[in-house]
Amino acid sequence: MDRRSFIRFLAALGAVSATGSIWPSSGHASEPDLEVELRAVPDDISLFAGPRTRVWRFKGEVTKGDPRQLQSADESWTGPIFRVRRGQRVRIRFKNLIPQESIIHWHGLHVSPGNDGHPKMAVPTSGEYVYDFKVLNRAGTYWYHPHPHRLTGPQVYGGMAGLFLISDQEERALGLPSGEYDLPVVFQDRTFGPDNQLVYVRSSRERMNGFLGNRIMTNGQAEGSFSVKGRPYRLRILNGSNSRMFRLGWSDGSPLRILATDGGLLNRPLNVPDIMLGPAERIELWADFGDMSAGSEVSLQSLPFNPGGGRMGMMAPQTALPHGASYELARFRVSTAGQGRTSPPERLASLSALDPASAANADSPRRFYLSMNHMQPTINGRTFGMSEVAPDEMVRFGETEIWEFINTGGMMALPHPMHIHGLSFQVLWRSGGPGYRFADQGWKDSVMVMPGERVALIMRFTDHKGMYLYHCHNLEHEDLGMMRNYLIRS
Ligand SMILES: [Cu+2]
């Protein structure tokens, strides 16, 4: 199917207008609240002493609406941060100026298929794509990144990713730390050559495992260090790595106080000693430096864990930061002492758990086996076909379903961070794996499935009809075709 017939196909599903324009269909007589021009451009930035580093990055400007809704940083590759309110209508004119086709996916957002950045929609160099959608999601830390077939890994790696932060009334009423105390923290691992240039996958083995860099970059910069005041902060943490997991913990052993996961606030803060954060997952932390003296430091670390893929060192590519090793992620240095610690609100939100008994397939959950077949990661034995939807990949609009992702395990099995487009889900349970603690609470759009592990999710298909993707968010696996379409039909 070519692009035009794909648009006709989506139009038949009510996803885009039948005129062949990429405008979404639903009630858009009015003007958007926020209009942004977002360009993907080759650029160079100063990360280290010596030569500047060549990157691909997003640059943007507000062309209509409040300019404060888009925040850019210069010497960083991360894209401008969107700050939008639930209910706002957003129009984004994407201009692709990198020398590859591209398209943007709004990770976690409940947008129509025409706005979701399916690889079929990729536009060539100098091409343009206009997104226009109403923000339906609850407040939370979402993000955006490219999604062209076979090219997502290198484009995200080159620097193309940014945060998309949504607020709503329920969240604003809590009075959580805001402004400079609402701190985005994007972790990504990268490898640089002696010329300060990015080095990506160099072997098929490295591709099969997923790329692992030899240092952690924070917010697209080399220096993972923050100057903070002695008071509480809201840290919005995104694991924006291609394939690396983190097991987050504080260096002083104090518990993590988790306020939110992928799809926003939890009912109550969750106190845990550590948490695994896979690629594409987000958590928000209440980080209170109020009892620290001026000049003192505390860091967020990644603690040791077994990342699968056989015995460490055998299959894992050589890196100065072995997957599962212990290392520092970011350091927080207190500039001015505070007056003691304060607690986050005890009640954050009112989420209700979806009832497994309400699922249309409660007795026979949809099962997706994740396995490696000779260097090829697959879902139920299949790989990506641009417009392929198998009979067992069709669901009914309005229904609730249980899906199980089953990592078939084995000697060389790898973790698979699974992501479903077009909706948020809840994690019902996980079993059979190594038993690490994951950010499974609340509304999710990405979930880790470890070797030998089975993870059950519950979801409702209520926002849009049409064809969406589900795939592994190990971006090398995704580019190898560990991705499929599913269809929400009436
Ligand atoms: Cu995978």
Boltz pocket constraint, residues with backbone or C-beta under 6 A from the ligand:
constraints:
  - pocket:
      binder: B
      contacts: [[A, 377], [A, 415], [A, 416], [A, 417], [A, 472], [A, 473], [A, 474], [A, 477], [A, 478], [A, 482]]
      max_distance: 6.0
